[in-house]
Amino acid sequence: MKNMKFAMTVCVAMAGVFLISGSSLAEEDSDTVLQVLAIDTHGNTAAYVASLKAVLDRIEELAPESNSRVWEATFSGDTTGTVYVVIEYPSMAAFASASDKISADEAFAKWVAALVETGRTVESNSILTEITP
């Protein structure tokens, strides 16, 4: 239950960031945005990834313009084994819109609750924008 509360708090906080920061972030439509979640599966990666499929499918339904991929760190020192869930959005506006839909979706919350049962912990949740010169 603690992990579910944490995940929901993160979603609400992300939505709040966009509301507080105003429309300037949402107006930046030209650059791809990545949401990157670092997950510690505590060695239960197979169960986590199996449960994650439903979450990613629901994101696809709610935000068809997004693209999701899952990576595992296989050679990274102390973070070897960390799973990275990467969701790509075509713009900050698309990310903001998807965040609103996802945070209000009961089916999504149900599937995230199933992830809690795998024993995983969310180590970080980041938004990345490209700045390649």
Secondary structure, 3 states (H helix, E strand, C coil): CHHHHHHHHHHHHHHHHHHHHCHHHHHCCCCCEEEEEEEECCCCHHHHHHHHHHHHHHHHHHCCCCEEEEEECCCCHHHCCCEEEEEEECCHHHHHHHHHHHHCCHHHHHHHHHHHCCCCEEEEEEEEECCCC
